[in-house]
Amino acid sequence: MTSLIGILSLLSTFAATSYALTCSECVSTSSSCSGRIVVCPSGLVCGSAYSRTLAGGRTIESFVRSCTPTSKCHQKGSISTEHGIIKMVTACCDTDNCTPQMPPFPVQSYDHNGLVCRTCLSADSTWCYTQDTMQCTGEENMCLLQTTKLRGKVSSSVAIRGCATKSICDLESQSQSLGDISMEVKFSCTSGATSVHKVVVSPAIACLLLLKLSL
């Protein structure tokens, strides 16, 4: 399970200004990290993405710092599957090599909201389908199908279905490369009638993938 959770930790979301900033770039399986200083492309700011995965009686944290567009800043959301829950938050700042102050994770609600979604997890595949269902809770009012492809020293793919907040589904398209590892996450969300197709790379998804690879 350690691998899947680790991969799900590699994804992130970030911010924008009118000049080039210097920002720290790093990835960690804790609540902070430090790394090399890079010059961001013009219009980006310093961003951090923090996720916490609860699965199999374990808690796994992931933290990513990088240059980021402002549209990826100050986001909160969660994903639930039959295997666990992923919560994520992002934050940004706009001065050289600054460290954003991370907000608290969204509060977990156990009140059913009336939505029922299919739920499954499939290793080494970009497809996941099952008759099994789960009742969604709180603000997780979208059904999600997510696939993750990892390329680099380790190559793998994972597909999951479950419940997600609209904030997760609304993330804009993004792909992420950190060192010699690249990751692409695609997912479709539906409220029951209308599908919304996105390509997203997020720390939360990275963590689930690492969890799966460790099984």
JONOR-V75471 format. One record per residue. RES is the residue in one letter. D_LAST is the distance of its C-alpha to the last C-alpha in Angstrom with 1 decimal. Layout:
BEGIN
res=RES d_last=D_LAST
res=RES d_last=D_LAST
END
This chain:
BEGIN
res=M d_last=4.1
res=T d_last=7.1
res=S d_last=7.4
res=L d_last=7.7
res=I d_last=9.9
res=G d_last=11.7
res=I d_last=12.6
res=L d_last=13.8
res=S d_last=16.0
res=L d_last=18.0
res=L d_last=20.2
res=S d_last=23.6
res=T d_last=27.1
res=F d_last=30.5
res=A d_last=34.6
res=A d_last=38.4
res=T d_last=41.8
res=S d_last=44.8
res=Y d_last=44.5
res=A d_last=41.9
res=L d_last=40.1
res=T d_last=38.3
res=C d_last=34.8
res=S d_last=32.0
res=E d_last=28.8
res=C d_last=25.5
res=V d_last=21.9
res=S d_last=20.4
res=T d_last=17.6
res=S d_last=20.6
res=S d_last=23.5
res=S d_last=25.6
res=C d_last=25.9
res=S d_last=28.8
res=G d_last=29.2
res=R d_last=31.7
res=I d_last=34.5
res=V d_last=35.0
res=V d_last=37.8
res=C d_last=36.7
res=P d_last=38.2
res=S d_last=41.2
res=G d_last=40.5
res=L d_last=37.1
res=V d_last=36.5
res=C d_last=34.1
res=G d_last=31.1
res=S d_last=28.1
res=A d_last=25.1
res=Y d_last=23.1
res=S d_last=20.1
res=R d_last=18.4
res=T d_last=15.2
res=L d_last=15.1
res=A d_last=12.0
res=G d_last=11.0
res=G d_last=14.1
res=R d_last=13.3
res=T d_last=15.4
res=I d_last=14.5
res=E d_last=17.5
res=S d_last=18.3
res=F d_last=21.8
res=V d_last=23.5
res=R d_last=27.2
res=S d_last=29.1
res=C d_last=32.2
res=T d_last=32.2
res=P d_last=34.5
res=T d_last=36.0
res=S d_last=34.8
res=K d_last=31.2
res=C d_last=32.5
res=H d_last=32.6
res=Q d_last=29.9
res=K d_last=28.0
res=G d_last=25.6
res=S d_last=22.6
res=I d_last=20.0
res=S d_last=18.8
res=T d_last=16.4
res=E d_last=15.5
res=H d_last=12.2
res=G d_last=14.2
res=I d_last=17.0
res=I d_last=17.6
res=K d_last=21.1
res=M d_last=22.7
res=V d_last=26.2
res=T d_last=28.1
res=A d_last=31.4
res=C d_last=33.9
res=C d_last=37.1
res=D d_last=39.8
res=T d_last=41.2
res=D d_last=40.4
res=N d_last=37.3
res=C d_last=37.1
res=T d_last=34.2
res=P d_last=33.7
res=Q d_last=33.7
res=M d_last=30.6
res=P d_last=31.3
res=P d_last=29.6
res=F d_last=26.7
res=P d_last=27.8
res=V d_last=28.5
res=Q d_last=26.1
res=S d_last=28.2
res=Y d_last=27.5
res=D d_last=30.6
res=H d_last=30.0
res=N d_last=31.7
res=G d_last=32.2
res=L d_last=29.7
res=V d_last=27.2
res=C d_last=24.4
res=R d_last=22.0
res=T d_last=18.4
res=C d_last=15.2
res=L d_last=12.1
res=S d_last=11.7
res=A d_last=9.6
res=D d_last=12.1
res=S d_last=15.0
res=T d_last=17.5
res=W d_last=18.5
res=C d_last=17.3
res=Y d_last=19.8
res=T d_last=20.1
res=Q d_last=23.0
res=D d_last=21.0
res=T d_last=22.6
res=M d_last=22.5
res=Q d_last=25.5
res=C d_last=25.7
res=T d_last=27.2
res=G d_last=29.4
res=E d_last=29.7
res=E d_last=26.6
res=N d_last=29.1
res=M d_last=27.5
res=C d_last=25.0
res=L d_last=22.5
res=L d_last=20.8
res=Q d_last=18.9
res=T d_last=17.6
res=T d_last=16.3
res=K d_last=17.1
res=L d_last=16.3
res=R d_last=18.7
res=G d_last=19.5
res=K d_last=18.0
res=V d_last=14.7
res=S d_last=15.2
res=S d_last=13.0
res=S d_last=13.6
res=V d_last=12.3
res=A d_last=14.7
res=I d_last=15.1
res=R d_last=18.1
res=G d_last=19.6
res=C d_last=22.4
res=A d_last=23.6
res=T d_last=26.7
res=K d_last=29.3
res=S d_last=29.1
res=I d_last=25.6
res=C d_last=27.0
res=D d_last=30.1
res=L d_last=28.6
res=E d_last=30.3
res=S d_last=29.0
res=Q d_last=27.5
res=S d_last=25.4
res=Q d_last=24.2
res=S d_last=24.3
res=L d_last=23.6
res=G d_last=24.6
res=D d_last=23.2
res=I d_last=20.4
res=S d_last=21.3
res=M d_last=19.7
res=E d_last=21.1
res=V d_last=20.2
res=K d_last=22.2
res=F d_last=22.6
res=S d_last=25.3
res=C d_last=26.6
res=T d_last=29.1
res=S d_last=31.2
res=G d_last=31.9
res=A d_last=34.6
res=T d_last=34.2
res=S d_last=31.2
res=V d_last=30.7
res=H d_last=28.9
res=K d_last=27.6
res=V d_last=25.7
res=V d_last=24.1
res=V d_last=22.1
res=S d_last=21.2
res=P d_last=19.3
res=A d_last=17.8
res=I d_last=16.3
res=A d_last=15.0
res=C d_last=13.2
res=L d_last=11.3
res=L d_last=10.4
res=L d_last=9.1
res=L d_last=7.0
res=K d_last=5.5
res=L d_last=5.5
res=S d_last=3.8
res=L d_last=0.0
END
